[in-house]
Amino acid sequence: MIDLIVELSRYGFVILIALYTFLCFSVLRKKDQNEVNHGWKVQNLLTFLIHLLAFVVIFIQTWQVDIVIFYLLQFFLLQAVLVFTRLIYPQINRLVLNNMCFLLMIGFVILTRLSYDRAVRQFQIAAAALLLSLIVPVLIRKCAFLQRIPWIYGIAGLILLLTVSIVGEEDSGANLSLVLGDFSFQPTELVKLTFVFFAAARLAKSTEFKDVVLTTILAGLHVLVLVFSRDLGGALLFFITYLIMLYTAAKKPLYLLGGLGAGVLAALVGYQLFYHVRVRVLAWTDPFSVIENEGYQITQSLFAIGTGGWLGMGLYRGMPNKIPVVEEDFVFSAISEEFGGIFAVCLILICMSCFIMFVNIAMQIKNNFCKYSALGFGTLYGFQVFLTIGGAIRFIPSTGVTLPLVSYGGSSIVSSILMFAIIQGMYLLKEDEELELEKERERAARARAKARKAKKAGKEAEHGGREQQKTEPERRQRRPKAAADGKKEKS
């Protein structure tokens, strides 16, 4: 019976996520608001159906009551996020909100499968971050001073990175975490947010050459500190994000070409300087020649993806725990193995829809600071997804970055949730701009109508005055004539 349920669940997962993915792109083309709202509700229903089906399978595999309690806690958390966010911000972007909850749900499911203790820890951190995220959109919407303090963002972020590079705990050859007693966090995840705000505020203020040079120097220092901390994945994220923001703001291809050239040169230098970079490149180019050592992680990832096929092995039917650090760097491989290739492709498309929506919001905002911030966060999110999945499928060398909202990592999930909340704040600003523009159009239309009415009234008054001037002599002429006619009648 258990085997039958697991077997049927494979098809259920594929059908449900395919429908969800289809709605991500089809709902946006609908013009009727009632149809659009219905599409969002269907997405929410599909999310909770996948969630329920997954935990039914997990429960019948483990028969632990804790799994049921954990499922209910997740269900109520996601429902609360959907309800309260829409209640507080009625004009919220529903696609971004639905996708955030969907990706969180997938992360909770796969982490419960891989490590129950880590899943519980992830849930606790996510709950706190989601509570905090409820106030972020209103801060973005109301606090105009945020764009006036670029150097605070830049210097504070640089100090954090310097601190972790000096006293940070080493992990996989890189200094990533600060440890305070039993608590540890990765400052790089927080600095992602301050870095985007710094670059956006500076570029919104001026794109003159001397100002661009100053901005680039501080941005380059962020990247260099990450390089010397041997966090090359983070350095690459910061570099590409700043390059895209700079090109969009300045609109000078020379900046883009120069940045790409500098990036290629830095990659060659990094390959020569850092041993663990050479190891990752070797594992990428020919992993099976070093399968026992350097290539073990990537080969196990490829085995997992290949074994899963299109429909997956089914929950608890694969061996994802054979992949080192699977909960963080290679969670995509675990999903591919047990949920299948179709499910994994749909997951990529859902992440892509988030990226497209981020960029779409950025392009519609009039305020340059908000425009460049939204674009920076969109680039950061999209490129991080690319690095994670590209490393798992051996498209590019592994960089050690996480899949936002899905992979295990407290600092990562907090920064990702805050990023989505900031984007929602930018979207509300866009809605405010459109509302203000509509009001200006209505005021202008009323003023034009009033002017036309006044002009028409003036013309009518002028015409009436002329008629009056014309009829007065006629009356005078008619009076003598009328008197003469009266005399004739008497005679």
For each residue, the residues with C-beta under 8 A, 3 or more apart:
1: 4 5
2: 5 6 60 61
3: 6 7
4: 1 7 8
5: 1 2 8 9 56 57 60
6: 2 3 9 10 57 61 314 315 316 317
7: 3 4 10 314
8: 4 5 11 12
9: 5 6 12 13 53 54 56 57 314 315
10: 6 7 13 14 311 312 314 339 340
11: 8 14 15 311
12: 8 9 15 16 53
13: 9 10 16 17 50 53 54 312 339 340 343
14: 10 11 17 18 311 339 340 342 343
15: 11 12 18 19
16: 12 13 19 20 46 49 50 53
17: 13 14 20 21 46 50 342 343 346 347
18: 14 15 21 22 342 346
19: 15 16 22 23 42 46
20: 16 17 23 24 43 46 47 50 102 346 350
21: 17 18 24 25 346 349 350 353
22: 18 19 25 26
23: 19 20 26 27 39 42 43 46
24: 20 21 27 43 95 99 349 350 353
25: 21 22 28 29 349 353
26: 22 23 29 30 39
27: 23 24 30 35 36 39 40 43 95
28: 25 95
29: 25 26
30: 26 27 35 36 39
31: 35
32: 35 36
33: 36 37
34: 37 38
35: 27 30 31 32 38 39
36: 27 30 32 33 39 40
37: 33 34 40 41 94
38: 34 35 41 42
39: 23 26 27 30 35 36 42 43
40: 27 36 37 43 44 94 95 98
41: 37 38 44 45
42: 19 23 38 39 45 46
43: 20 23 24 27 39 40 46 47 98 102
44: 40 41 47 48 82 98 101
45: 41 42 48 49
46: 16 17 19 20 23 42 43 49 50
47: 20 43 44 50 51 78 98 101 102 105
48: 44 45 51 52 75 78
49: 16 45 46 52 53
50: 13 16 17 20 46 47 53 54 105 106 109
51: 47 48 54 55 71 74 75 78 105 108 109
52: 48 49 55 56 71
53: 9 12 13 16 49 50 56 57
54: 9 13 50 51 57 58 109 315
55: 51 52 58 59 67 68 71 109 112
56: 5 9 52 53 59 60
57: 5 6 9 53 54 60 61 314 315 316
58: 54 55 61 62 67 109 112 113 315 316
59: 55 56 62 63 64 67 68 71
60: 2 5 56 57 63
61: 2 6 57 58 315 316
62: 58 59 67
63: 59 60
64: 59 67
65: 68 69
66: 69 70 116
67: 55 58 59 62 64 70 71 112 116
68: 55 59 65 71 72
69: 65 66 72 73
70: 66 67 73 74 112 116 119 120 123
71: 51 52 55 59 67 68 74 75
72: 68 69 75 76
73: 69 70 76 77 123
74: 51 70 71 77 78 105 108 123
75: 48 51 71 72 78 79
76: 72 73 79 80
77: 73 74 80 81 123 126 127 130
78: 47 48 51 74 75 81 82 101 104 105
79: 75 76 82 83
80: 76 77 83 84
81: 77 78 84 85 97 101 130
82: 44 78 79 85 86 97 98 101
83: 79 80 86 87
84: 80 81 87 88 134
85: 81 82 88 89 92 97 134 424
86: 82 83 89 90 92 94 97
87: 83 84 90
88: 84 85 134
89: 85 86 92 137 138 424 428
90: 86 87
91: 427 428 431
92: 85 86 89 96 97 137 424 427 428
93: 96 97 357 361 423 424 427
94: 37 40 86 97 98
95: 24 27 28 40 98 99 353 357
96: 92 93 99 100 354 357 358 420 423 424 427
97: 81 82 85 86 92 93 94 100 101 424
98: 40 43 44 47 82 94 95 101 102
99: 24 95 96 102 103 350 353 354 357
100: 96 97 103 104 354 405 417 420
101: 44 47 78 81 82 97 98 104 105
102: 20 43 47 98 99 105 106 350
103: 99 100 106 107 350 351 404 405 406
104: 78 100 101 107 108 126 405
105: 47 50 51 74 78 101 102 108 109
106: 50 102 103 109 110 335 347 406
107: 103 104 110 111 122 331 405 406 407 408 413
108: 51 74 104 105 111 112 119 122 123 126
109: 50 51 54 55 58 105 106 112 113
110: 106 107 113 114 331 334 335 338 406
111: 107 108 114 115 118 119 122 327 331 408
112: 55 58 67 70 108 109 116 119
113: 58 109 110 315 316 320 334 338
114: 110 111 118 119 320 321 326 327 331 334
115: 111 118 119 327 408
116: 66 67 70 112 119 120
117: 120 121
118: 111 114 115 121 122 327 408
119: 70 108 111 112 114 115 116 122 123
120: 70 116 117 123 124
121: 117 118 124 125 410
122: 107 108 111 118 119 125 126 408 409 410 413
123: 70 73 74 77 108 119 120 126 127
124: 120 121 127 128
125: 121 122 128 129 410 413 414
126: 77 104 108 122 123 129 130 413 417
127: 77 123 124 130 131
128: 124 125 131 132 414
129: 125 126 132 133 413 414 417 418
130: 77 81 126 127 133 134 417
131: 127 128 134
132: 128 129 135 136 417 418
133: 129 130 136 417 418 420 421
134: 84 85 88 130 131 137 421
135: 132 138 139
136: 132 133 139 140 418 421 422 424 425
137: 89 92 134 140 141 421 422 424 425 428
138: 89 135 141 142 425
139: 135 136 142 143 146 425
140: 136 137 143 146 370 422 425 426 428 429
141: 137 138 425 428 429 432
142: 138 139
143: 139 140 146
144: 147 148
145: 148 149
146: 139 140 143 149 197 201 369
147: 144 150 200 201 204 369
148: 144 145 201
149: 145 146 152 153 201
150: 147 153 154 197 198 201 202 205
151: 154 155 198
152: 149 155 156
153: 149 150 156 157 194 195 197 198 201
154: 150 151 157 158 194 195 198 202 218 219 222
155: 151 152 158 159 218
156: 152 153 159 160 194
157: 153 154 160 161 190 191 194 195 198 222
158: 154 155 161 162 218 221 222 225
159: 155 156 162 163
160: 156 157 163 164 187 190 191
161: 157 158 164 165 187 188 191 222 225 226 229
162: 158 159 165 166 225
163: 159 160 166 167 168 178 187
164: 160 161 167 168 175 176 177 178 186 187 188 229
165: 161 162 168 175 225 226 228 229
166: 162 163
167: 163 164 178
168: 163 164 165 175 176 177 178 229
169: 175 176 177 178 179 184
170: 173 174 175 176
171: 174 175 176 177
172: 176 276 325 400
173: 170 230 274 275 276
174: 170 171 229 230 231 232 276 400
175: 164 165 168 169 170 171 229 230 231
176: 164 168 169 170 171 172 186 188 229 231
177: 164 168 169 171 184 185 186
178: 163 164 167 168 169 184 185 186 187
179: 169 183 184
180: 183 184
181:
182:
183: 179 180
184: 169 177 178 179 180
185: 177 178 189 190 410 411
186: 164 176 177 178 189 409 411 412
187: 160 161 163 164 178 190 191 411
188: 161 164 176 191 192 226 231 234 411
189: 185 186 192 409 411 412 414 415
190: 157 160 185 187 193 194 411 415
191: 157 160 161 187 188 194 195 222
192: 188 189 195 196 237 238 380 415 419
193: 190 196 197 415 418 419 422
194: 153 154 156 157 190 191 197 198
195: 153 154 157 191 192 198 199 219 222 238 241 242
196: 192 193 199 200 241 245 373 376 377 380
197: 146 150 153 193 194 200 201 373
198: 150 151 153 154 157 194 195 201 202 215 218 219
199: 195 196 202 203 215 219 241 242 245 246 372 376
200: 147 196 197 203 204 245 368 369 370 371 372 373 376
201: 146 147 148 149 150 153 197 198 204 205 369
202: 150 154 198 199 205 206 211 214 215
203: 199 200 206 207 212 215 245 246 249 250 368 372
204: 147 200 201 249 367 368 369 371 372
205: 150 201 202 211
206: 202 203 211
207: 203 211 212 249 250
208: 211 212
209: 212 213
210: 213 214
211: 202 205 206 207 208 214 215
212: 203 207 208 209 215 216 246 250 255
213: 209 210 216 217
214: 202 210 211 217 218
215: 198 199 202 203 211 212 218 219 246
216: 212 213 219 220 242 246
217: 213 214 220 221
218: 154 155 158 198 214 215 221 222
219: 154 195 198 199 215 216 222 223 238 242
220: 216 217 223 224
221: 158 217 218 224 225
222: 154 157 158 161 191 195 218 219 225 226 238
223: 219 220 226 227 235 238 239 242
224: 220 221 227 228 235
225: 158 161 162 165 221 222 228 229
226: 161 165 188 222 223 229 231 232 234 235 238
227: 223 224 230 231 232 235 266 270
228: 165 224 225
229: 161 164 165 168 174 175 176 225 226
230: 173 174 175 227 274 276
231: 174 175 176 188 226 227 234 235 400
232: 174 226 227 235 236 270 274 277 399
233: 236 237 387 399 400 401
234: 188 226 231 237 238 401
235: 223 224 226 227 231 232 238 239
236: 232 233 239 240 387 399
237: 192 233 234 240 241 380 383 384 387 401
238: 192 195 219 222 223 226 234 235 241 242
239: 223 235 236 242 243 259 263 266
240: 236 237 243 244 263 379 383
241: 195 196 199 237 238 244 245 376 379 380 383
242: 195 199 216 219 223 238 239 245 246 376
243: 239 240 246 247 255 256 259 260 263
244: 240 241 247 248 375 376 379
245: 196 199 200 203 241 242 248 249 372 375 376 379
246: 199 203 212 215 216 242 243 249 250 255 256 259
247: 243 244 250 251 252 253 255 256 259
248: 244 245 251 372 375
249: 203 204 207 245 246 368 372
250: 203 207 212 246 247 255
251: 247 248
252: 247 255 256
253: 247 256 257
254: 257 258
255: 212 243 246 247 250 252 258 259
256: 243 246 247 252 253 259 260
257: 253 254 260 261
258: 254 255 261 262
259: 239 243 246 247 255 256 262 263
260: 243 256 257 263 264
261: 257 258 264 265
262: 258 259 265 266
263: 239 240 243 259 260 266 267
264: 260 261 267 268
265: 261 262 268 269
266: 227 239 262 263 269 270
267: 263 264 270 271
268: 264 265 271 272
269: 265 266 272 273
270: 227 232 266 267 273 274 277
271: 267 268 274 277 278 281
272: 268 269
273: 269 270 277
274: 173 230 232 270 271 277 278
275: 173 278 279
276: 172 173 174 230 279 280
277: 232 270 271 273 274 280 281
278: 271 274 275 281 282
279: 275 276 282 283 294
280: 276 277 283 284 294 397 398 399
281: 271 277 278 284 285 397
282: 278 279 285 286 290 294 295
283: 279 280 287 290 294 295 297 298 397 398
284: 280 281 287 298 394 396 397 398
285: 281 282
286: 282 289 290 295
287: 283 284 290 291 294 295 298 299 302 394
288: 291 295 299
289: 286 295
290: 282 283 286 287 293 294 295
291: 287 288 295 296 299
292: 295 296
293: 290 296
294: 279 280 282 283 287 290
295: 282 283 286 287 288 289 290 291 292 298 299
296: 291 292 293 299 300 324
297: 283 300 301 323 324 325 329 330 398
298: 283 284 287 295 301 302 391 394 398
299: 287 288 291 295 296 302 303
300: 296 297 303 304 322 323 324 333
301: 297 298 304 305 323 330 333 392 393 394
302: 287 298 299 305 306 393 394
303: 299 300 306 307
304: 300 301 307 308 318 319 320 322 323 330 333 334 336 337
305: 301 302 308 333 336 337 341 344 392 393
306: 302 303 309
307: 303 304 313 318 337
308: 304 305 311 312 313 318 336 337 338 339 340 341 344
309: 306 312 313 340 341
310: 340 341 342
311: 10 11 14 308 340 341 342
312: 10 13 308 309 318 336 337 338 339 340 341 343
313: 307 308 309 317 318 337 338
314: 6 7 9 10 57 317 318 338
315: 6 9 54 57 58 61 113 338 339
316: 6 57 58 61 113 338
317: 6 313 314 338
318: 304 307 308 312 313 314 334 337 338
319: 304 322 337
320: 113 114 304 323 326 333 334 337 338
321: 114 326
322: 300 304 319
323: 297 300 301 304 320 326 330 333 334
324: 296 297 300 330
325: 172 297 328 329 330
326: 114 320 321 323 329 330 331 333 334
327: 111 114 115 118 331 334 407 408
328: 325 331 402 407 408 409
329: 297 325 326 388 391 392 398 400 401 402 407
330: 297 301 304 323 324 325 326 333 334 391 392
331: 107 110 111 114 326 327 328 334 335 402 403 406 407 408
332: 335 336 344 347 388 389 392 393 403 406
333: 300 301 304 305 320 323 326 330 336 337 392
334: 110 113 114 304 318 320 323 326 327 330 331 337 338
335: 106 110 331 332 338 339 343 344 347 406
336: 304 305 308 312 332 333 339 340 341 343 344 392
337: 304 305 307 308 312 313 318 319 320 333 334
338: 110 113 308 312 313 314 315 316 317 318 320 334 335
339: 10 13 14 308 312 315 335 336 343 344
340: 10 13 14 308 309 310 311 312 336 343 344
341: 305 308 309 310 311 312 336 344 345
342: 14 17 18 310 311 345 346
343: 13 14 17 312 335 336 339 340 346 347
344: 305 308 332 335 336 339 340 341 347 348
345: 341 342 348 349
346: 17 18 20 21 342 343 349 350
347: 17 106 332 335 343 344 350 351
348: 344 345 351 352 385 389
349: 21 24 25 345 346 352 353
350: 20 21 24 99 102 103 346 347 353 354
351: 103 347 348 354 355 381 382 385 404
352: 348 349 355 356 382 385
353: 21 24 25 95 99 349 350 356 357
354: 96 99 100 350 351 357 358 381
355: 351 352 358 359 378 381 382 385
356: 352 353 359 360
357: 93 95 96 99 353 354 360 361
358: 96 354 355 361 362 374 375 377 378 381 382 423
359: 355 356 362 363 374 375 378
360: 356 357 363 364
361: 93 357 358 364 365 374 378 423 426 427 430
362: 358 359 365 371 372 373 374 375 378 426
363: 359 360 371 375
364: 360 361 430
365: 361 362 370 371 374 426 429 430 433
366: 371 433
367: 204 370 371 429 433
368: 200 203 204 249 371 372
369: 146 147 200 201 204 372 373
370: 140 200 365 367 373 374 426 429 430
371: 200 204 362 363 365 366 367 368 374 375
372: 199 200 203 204 245 248 249 362 368 369 375 376
373: 196 197 200 362 369 370 376 377 422 426
374: 358 359 361 362 365 370 371 377 378 423 426
375: 244 245 248 358 359 362 363 371 372 378 379
376: 196 199 200 241 242 244 245 372 373 379 380
377: 196 358 373 374 380 381 419 422 423
378: 355 358 359 361 362 374 375 381 382 423
379: 240 241 244 245 375 376 382 383
380: 192 196 237 241 376 377 383 384 419
381: 351 354 355 358 377 378 384 385 404 416 419
382: 351 352 355 358 378 379 385 386
383: 237 240 241 379 380 386 387
384: 237 380 381 387 388 401 402 403 404
385: 348 351 352 355 381 382 388 389 403 404
386: 382 383 389 390
387: 233 236 237 383 384 390 391 396 399 401
388: 329 332 384 385 391 392 399 401 402 403 407
389: 332 348 385 386 392 393 395 403
390: 386 387 393 395 396
391: 298 329 330 387 388 394 395 396 397 398 399 400 401
392: 301 305 329 330 332 333 336 388 389 398
393: 301 302 305 332 389 390
394: 284 287 298 301 302 391
395: 389 390 391
396: 284 387 390 391 399
397: 280 281 283 284 391
398: 280 283 284 297 298 329 391 392
399: 232 233 236 280 387 388 391 396
400: 172 174 231 233 329 391
401: 233 234 237 329 384 387 388 391
402: 328 329 331 384 388 406 407 408 409 412
403: 331 332 384 385 388 389 406 407
404: 103 351 381 384 385 407 412 416 419
405: 100 103 104 107 413 416 417 420
406: 103 106 107 110 331 332 335 402 403
407: 107 327 328 329 331 388 402 403 404 412
408: 107 111 115 118 122 327 328 331 402
409: 122 186 189 328 402 412 413
410: 121 122 125 185 413 414
411: 185 186 187 188 189 190 414 415
412: 186 189 402 404 407 409 415 416
413: 107 122 125 126 129 405 409 410 416 417
414: 125 128 129 189 410 411 417 418
415: 189 190 192 193 411 412 418 419
416: 381 404 405 412 413 419 420
417: 100 126 129 130 132 133 405 413 414 420 421
418: 129 132 133 136 193 414 415 421 422
419: 192 193 377 380 381 404 415 416 422 423
420: 96 100 133 405 416 417 423 424
421: 133 134 136 137 417 418 424 425
422: 136 137 140 193 373 377 418 419 425 426
423: 93 96 358 361 374 377 378 419 420 426 427
424: 85 89 92 93 96 97 136 137 420 421 427 428
425: 136 137 138 139 140 141 421 422 428 429
426: 140 361 362 365 370 373 374 422 423 429 430
427: 91 92 93 96 361 423 424 430 431
428: 89 91 92 137 140 141 424 425 431 432
429: 140 141 365 367 370 425 426 432 433
430: 361 364 365 370 426 427 433 434
431: 91 427 428 434 435
432: 141 428 429 435 436
433: 365 366 367 429 430 436 437
434: 430 431 437 438
435: 431 432 438 439
436: 432 433 439 440
437: 433 434 440 441
438: 434 435 441 442
439: 435 436 442 443
440: 436 437 443 444
441: 437 438 444 445
442: 438 439 445 446
443: 439 440 446 447
444: 440 441 447 448
445: 441 442 448 449
446: 442 443 449 450
447: 443 444 450 451
448: 444 445 451 452
449: 445 446 452 453
450: 446 447 453 454
451: 447 448 454 455
452: 448 449 455 456
453: 449 450 456 457
454: 450 451 457 458
455: 451 452 458 459
456: 452 453 459 460
457: 453 454 460 461
458: 454 455 461 462
459: 455 456 462 463
460: 456 457 463 464
461: 457 458 464 465
462: 458 459 465 466
463: 459 460 466 467
464: 460 461 467 468
465: 461 462 468 469
466: 462 463 469 470
467: 463 464 470 471
468: 464 465 471 472
469: 465 466 472
470: 466 467 473 474
471: 467 468 474 475
472: 468 469 475 476
473: 470 476 477
474: 470 471 477 478
475: 471 472 478 479
476: 472 473 479 480
477: 473 474 480 481
478: 474 475 481 482
479: 475 476 482 483
480: 476 477 483 484
481: 477 478 484 485
482: 478 479 485 486
483: 479 480 486 487
484: 480 481 487 488
485: 481 482 488 489
486: 482 483 489 490
487: 483 484 490 491
488: 484 485 491
489: 485 486
490: 486 487
491: 487 488
